[in-house]
Every structure is written in structure tokens, then in C-alpha cells.
Amino acid sequence: MPRLNYSQLEGVQNGTEAQLAYLRVAAPEAVRREEGYTEAQREREIRNLLLYCKMDTAAMAGILFVLLKGEKR
């Protein structure tokens, strides 16, 4: 399995950052507005989360593949 490089991602590079980004994205609009979190920032963060999740899912699928391959021996 090729090594994944999360550091190439913008903003969300690990699980903790993903959780914090999700909380900002999912916050009620009034809270986001009060904190000065713009819609453009929210949209960018959603894209960053999707890229992180895509990479993380590929990693999990790779691990499952290796585990299942080993089981068949």
C-alpha cells in the first residue's frame, strides 16, 4: 500500500483537525456569523474535509485489503 501524505492537504491533516473543522462547519448560522466565520471559509473547509475523508477512507480500504488478503493464506 503506498504511503499517504496527509501533509499535502490544506487545513485538515489529521483526525483532531477534522473534528474541529466539522464543528465549525456544522455550527448554527448565528454562531458562525457571531464568530466572523464567512460562508466562503465554510465552503473551503467543507472541501478540505471531503479531501481528508477521501484520503482517510482510501487508507482504511487499504488496511482492510491487506487484512483480508492475509486471511486467505
C-alpha positions as CSV (number, residue, x, y, z in Angstrom):
1,M,0.0,0.0,0.0
2,P,1.5,3.4,-0.9
3,R,2.2,5.8,1.9
4,L,-0.4,8.5,2.1
5,N,0.8,12.1,2.7
6,Y,-1.8,14.0,4.7
7,S,0.6,17.0,5.0
8,Q,-0.3,17.8,1.3
9,L,-3.8,18.6,2.4
10,E,-4.8,22.2,3.3
11,G,-6.2,22.8,6.7
12,V,-7.3,19.3,7.7
13,Q,-4.4,16.9,8.1
14,N,-5.5,14.7,11.0
15,G,-8.5,13.4,12.9
16,T,-8.4,16.2,15.5
17,E,-8.4,18.9,12.9
18,A,-11.2,17.1,11.1
19,Q,-13.3,17.1,14.2
20,L,-12.7,20.8,14.8
21,A,-13.4,21.7,11.2
22,Y,-16.7,19.7,11.4
23,L,-17.8,21.5,14.5
24,R,-17.2,24.9,12.8
25,V,-19.0,23.8,9.6
26,A,-21.9,22.3,11.5
27,A,-22.4,25.2,13.9
28,P,-25.6,27.1,13.6
29,E,-25.5,30.0,11.2
30,A,-26.0,32.6,14.0
31,V,-22.9,31.2,15.9
32,R,-20.8,31.2,12.7
33,R,-21.9,34.8,12.0
34,E,-21.1,35.9,15.5
35,E,-17.6,34.4,15.3
36,G,-17.0,36.0,11.9
37,Y,-16.9,32.7,10.0
38,T,-17.8,33.5,6.5
39,E,-19.6,31.3,4.0
40,A,-16.5,31.3,1.8
41,Q,-14.5,29.9,4.7
42,R,-17.2,27.3,5.4
43,E,-17.2,26.2,1.8
44,R,-13.4,25.9,1.7
45,E,-13.5,23.9,5.0
46,I,-16.1,21.6,3.6
47,R,-13.9,20.9,0.5
48,N,-10.9,20.3,2.8
49,L,-12.9,17.9,5.0
50,L,-14.1,16.0,1.9
51,L,-10.5,15.6,0.7
52,Y,-9.3,14.5,4.1
53,C,-12.2,12.0,4.3
54,K,-11.5,10.7,0.8
55,M,-7.8,10.0,1.8
56,D,-8.7,8.5,5.1
57,T,-11.3,6.2,3.5
58,A,-8.7,5.1,1.0
59,A,-6.3,4.3,3.9
60,M,-9.0,2.2,5.7
61,A,-9.8,0.4,2.5
62,G,-6.1,-0.4,2.0
63,I,-5.8,-1.7,5.6
64,L,-8.9,-3.9,5.0
65,F,-7.5,-5.2,1.8
66,V,-4.2,-6.2,3.5
67,L,-6.1,-7.9,6.4
68,L,-8.4,-9.8,4.0
69,K,-5.5,-10.9,1.8
70,G,-3.7,-12.2,4.9
71,E,-6.8,-14.1,5.9
72,K,-6.8,-16.1,2.7
73,R,-3.4,-17.7,3.3
